Amino acid sequence: MKKVKRIIATIIATVMLVSVASCTAVDTKTTAAATTKAAAAAETTAAAAAATTAAAAETTAAAGTTFKVGVAMPTQSSERWIADGANVKTQLEALGYVVDLQYAEDDIQAQVNQIENMITNGANCLVIAAIDSSALVNILAKAKSANIPVIAYDRLLMNTDAVSYYATFDNFQVGVLQASYLVDALGLTDSTKGPFNVELFAGSPDDNNATLFWNGAMKTLQPYIDSKQIVVLSGQTTFEKCATLRWAQEVAQARMENILSGTYSGGAKVDAVLSPYDGLSYGIAAALEGAGYKVGAGWPLITGQDAELMGVKNLISGKQAMTVFKDTRVLASKCVKMVDAVLKGTEPEINDTKTYDNGVLVVPSFLCTPVAVTKDNYVKEVIDAGYYTAAQVAG
């Protein structure tokens, strides 16, 4: 432990020296307020990194050679979370870790209880994909007090200083990919095209990623809404109006049914639907079919995310126009490497130290790259890559 403490002291001293050097180089014309804000941010990030390293070192020394990792996933109702949990567990076990994988089935209190049990049962590190991170603040404080490092998995843990690192995809870019597909498919770069009737859906308001998807999409679509090449006939254009609690397919279907009966009963047709997730896309498609739309000519373009098996099949049939592929094997690998590094007292690989402010600190993150998938490239992206077999997609 003395050696570990000397290493930690050296790291902290180096961070302080770099901070001093950086401050010296600041333009003297920078306002005092900006300088104070930057210094505070630097101190917060440095303190978080130092705390993570110290906690990991303490855990490593105390736990010996057998480490327990608690993995808290939100639900098994979504195909992707089943794959995420399995991939994280398999890869951690391959490194010799004991893994406690739990699914809370979108029950917030159940997830709190599961995490509390993981702490009580001696977890050395926690990997958490939150249902509602605001409900986890107190239990995460308990993890921090026990020197248990916490890795946020795909969903950022908000309003806590207990999170050490974040493994995710570039979720703003996910929204950009979805919206860009619609722009290209509708030919909106030609200002003479349109107007097109497009309805908007967003994810769950308690998931920070839903906001990022929405922001990326709306940054792309807003100029065309402003130019009236895109018309949202329902008038529902805010995140609050378009949000879908718990990402529930039935909620999306009911909302689409209400939009169709309330806005399109006079004969207007839907040209496209911005959907942030394959599961919502299924509900939207069901509502359209119920209103008399048929796949083929006149069927609206529907976006999606996660490249679920059914989603890929829907690409082939034409029921869904695109999805965003987030390879859970890659994300799991990055997360597992974070866990391994933290429990060994080393620094994990990160590629973003500026974007993910959780309200308390900017969380060091690794962003994986999402990929747009359509009928034209699904073979390359999901079959040739080994994510699905041709038989699975054809079945």
PyMOL commands that set and color helices and strands:
alter all, ss='L'
color gray80, all
select helices_A, chain A and resi 2-24+32-63+79-94+108-120+133-145+171-186+208-226+239-242+245-247+249-263+278-290+309-317+328-343+378-383+390-394
alter helices_A, ss='H'
color red, helices_A
select strands_A, chain A and resi 68-73+98-103+125-128+150-153+165-169+196-200+230-231+272-274+301-302+323-325+365-368+371-373
alter strands_A, ss='S'
color yellow, strands_A
deselect
rebuild
show_as cartoon
